[in-house]
Amino acid sequence: MIGVNENVERGLHAAGATWDDVVFIRRFVLDMAAYRAVLFDRDNAIPGVWEDRDPPPSTLIEVGALSELCQLLEVDVFAAVASDN
């Protein structure tokens, strides 16, 4: 199964960007307490893309439903890359 970070990374690469180009992240979650418990669990195996640098600004929003019934999290990642023009 592909994790959220890996899926986002695929999208970034398809757009010619990397995590270094990310300028903003917006997360939508169904359960804020559950999300924070996983996020701050020291034994959690979630790969950290911001371990060696400061993360970009972000917003975390708890919602009543997401676009797909099986989802617990939805993420918008905004990246800025230089234009070739």
C-alpha positions as protocol buffer text, in pm:
chain_id: "A"
residue {
  index: 1
  type: MET
  ca { x: 0 y: 0 z: 0 }
}
residue {
  index: 2
  type: ILE
  ca { x: 127 y: 346 z: -88 }
}
residue {
  index: 3
  type: GLY
  ca { x: 140 y: 588 z: 203 }
}
residue {
  index: 4
  type: VAL
  ca { x: 33 y: 951 z: 187 }
}
residue {
  index: 5
  type: ASN
  ca { x: 390 y: 1085 z: 174 }
}
residue {
  index: 6
  type: GLU
  ca { x: 486 y: 849 z: -108 }
}
residue {
  index: 7
  type: ASN
  ca { x: 174 y: 942 z: -305 }
}
residue {
  index: 8
  type: VAL
  ca { x: 240 y: 1314 z: -260 }
}
residue {
  index: 9
  type: GLU
  ca { x: 603 y: 1263 z: -359 }
}
residue {
  index: 10
  type: ARG
  ca { x: 492 y: 1097 z: -684 }
}
residue {
  index: 11
  type: GLY
  ca { x: 273 y: 1399 z: -760 }
}
residue {
  index: 12
  type: LEU
  ca { x: 555 y: 1639 z: -680 }
}
residue {
  index: 13
  type: HIS
  ca { x: 796 y: 1454 z: -907 }
}
residue {
  index: 14
  type: ALA
  ca { x: 539 y: 1447 z: -1188 }
}
residue {
  index: 15
  type: ALA
  ca { x: 525 y: 1826 z: -1165 }
}
residue {
  index: 16
  type: GLY
  ca { x: 905 y: 1862 z: -1158 }
}
residue {
  index: 17
  type: ALA
  ca { x: 908 y: 1943 z: -786 }
}
residue {
  index: 18
  type: THR
  ca { x: 1047 y: 1794 z: -465 }
}
residue {
  index: 19
  type: TRP
  ca { x: 965 y: 1830 z: -96 }
}
residue {
  index: 20
  type: ASP
  ca { x: 1208 y: 2127 z: -95 }
}
residue {
  index: 21
  type: ASP
  ca { x: 966 y: 2313 z: -326 }
}
residue {
  index: 22
  type: VAL
  ca { x: 662 y: 2271 z: -97 }
}
residue {
  index: 23
  type: VAL
  ca { x: 541 y: 2608 z: 32 }
}
residue {
  index: 24
  type: PHE
  ca { x: 214 y: 2510 z: 203 }
}
residue {
  index: 25
  type: ILE
  ca { x: 26 y: 2198 z: 318 }
}
residue {
  index: 26
  type: ARG
  ca { x: -342 y: 2170 z: 406 }
}
residue {
  index: 27
  type: ARG
  ca { x: -470 y: 1852 z: 574 }
}
residue {
  index: 28
  type: PHE
  ca { x: -830 y: 1746 z: 623 }
}
residue {
  index: 29
  type: VAL
  ca { x: -891 y: 1474 z: 885 }
}
residue {
  index: 30
  type: LEU
  ca { x: -1198 y: 1296 z: 1016 }
}
residue {
  index: 31
  type: ASP
  ca { x: -1073 y: 1268 z: 1374 }
}
residue {
  index: 32
  type: MET
  ca { x: -830 y: 1530 z: 1506 }
}
residue {
  index: 33
  type: ALA
  ca { x: -745 y: 1339 z: 1823 }
}
residue {
  index: 34
  type: ALA
  ca { x: -670 y: 1017 z: 1634 }
}
residue {
  index: 35
  type: TYR
  ca { x: -457 y: 1205 z: 1379 }
}
residue {
  index: 36
  type: ARG
  ca { x: -251 y: 1374 z: 1651 }
}
residue {
  index: 37
  type: ALA
  ca { x: -209 y: 1048 z: 1841 }
}
residue {
  index: 38
  type: VAL
  ca { x: -57 y: 883 z: 1533 }
}
residue {
  index: 39
  type: LEU
  ca { x: 149 y: 1189 z: 1443 }
}
residue {
  index: 40
  type: PHE
  ca { x: 311 y: 1219 z: 1786 }
}
residue {
  index: 41
  type: ASP
  ca { x: 354 y: 846 z: 1854 }
}
residue {
  index: 42
  type: ARG
  ca { x: 731 y: 797 z: 1893 }
}
residue {
  index: 43
  type: ASP
  ca { x: 701 y: 432 z: 1785 }
}
residue {
  index: 44
  type: ASN
  ca { x: 519 y: 527 z: 1466 }
}
residue {
  index: 45
  type: ALA
  ca { x: 688 y: 425 z: 1142 }
}
residue {
  index: 46
  type: ILE
  ca { x: 554 y: 718 z: 935 }
}
residue {
  index: 47
  type: PRO
  ca { x: 847 y: 851 z: 732 }
}
residue {
  index: 48
  type: GLY
  ca { x: 936 y: 1208 z: 821 }
}
residue {
  index: 49
  type: VAL
  ca { x: 1014 y: 1430 z: 525 }
}
residue {
  index: 50
  type: TRP
  ca { x: 1086 y: 1730 z: 750 }
}
residue {
  index: 51
  type: GLU
  ca { x: 1332 y: 1565 z: 990 }
}
residue {
  index: 52
  type: ASP
  ca { x: 1630 y: 1775 z: 880 }
}
residue {
  index: 53
  type: ARG
  ca { x: 1455 y: 2104 z: 800 }
}
residue {
  index: 54
  type: ASP
  ca { x: 1165 y: 2324 z: 904 }
}
residue {
  index: 55
  type: PRO
  ca { x: 828 y: 2229 z: 756 }
}
residue {
  index: 56
  type: PRO
  ca { x: 633 y: 2481 z: 547 }
}
residue {
  index: 57
  type: PRO
  ca { x: 326 y: 2657 z: 687 }
}
residue {
  index: 58
  type: SER
  ca { x: 28 y: 2427 z: 717 }
}
residue {
  index: 59
  type: THR
  ca { x: -336 y: 2404 z: 819 }
}
residue {
  index: 60
  type: LEU
  ca { x: -507 y: 2106 z: 983 }
}
residue {
  index: 61
  type: ILE
  ca { x: -886 y: 2094 z: 951 }
}
residue {
  index: 62
  type: GLU
  ca { x: -1123 y: 1841 z: 1106 }
}
residue {
  index: 63
  type: VAL
  ca { x: -1419 y: 1761 z: 878 }
}
residue {
  index: 64
  type: GLY
  ca { x: -1731 y: 1543 z: 894 }
}
residue {
  index: 65
  type: ALA
  ca { x: -1658 y: 1355 z: 570 }
}
residue {
  index: 66
  type: LEU
  ca { x: -1403 y: 1323 z: 291 }
}
residue {
  index: 67
  type: SER
  ca { x: -1445 y: 1260 z: -80 }
}
residue {
  index: 68
  type: GLU
  ca { x: -1394 y: 883 z: -46 }
}
residue {
  index: 69
  type: LEU
  ca { x: -1559 y: 680 z: 232 }
}
residue {
  index: 70
  type: CYS
  ca { x: -1242 y: 477 z: 297 }
}
residue {
  index: 71
  type: GLN
  ca { x: -1022 y: 784 z: 356 }
}
residue {
  index: 72
  type: LEU
  ca { x: -921 y: 915 z: 697 }
}
residue {
  index: 73
  type: LEU
  ca { x: -699 y: 1195 z: 564 }
}
residue {
  index: 74
  type: GLU
  ca { x: -693 y: 1420 z: 260 }
}
residue {
  index: 75
  type: VAL
  ca { x: -393 y: 1641 z: 179 }
}
residue {
  index: 76
  type: ASP
  ca { x: -338 y: 1945 z: -43 }
}
residue {
  index: 77
  type: VAL
  ca { x: 28 y: 2021 z: -108 }
}
residue {
  index: 78
  type: PHE
  ca { x: 130 y: 2344 z: -277 }
}
residue {
  index: 79
  type: ALA
  ca { x: 475 y: 2367 z: -437 }
}
residue {
  index: 80
  type: ALA
  ca { x: 648 y: 2650 z: -621 }
}
residue {
  index: 81
  type: VAL
  ca { x: 895 y: 2571 z: -895 }
}
residue {
  index: 82
  type: ALA
  ca { x: 1081 y: 2800 z: -1134 }
}
residue {
  index: 83
  type: SER
  ca { x: 934 y: 2838 z: -1481 }
}
residue {
  index: 84
  type: ASP
  ca { x: 1138 y: 2749 z: -1787 }
}
residue {
  index: 85
  type: ASN
  ca { x: 1007 y: 3062 z: -1962 }
}
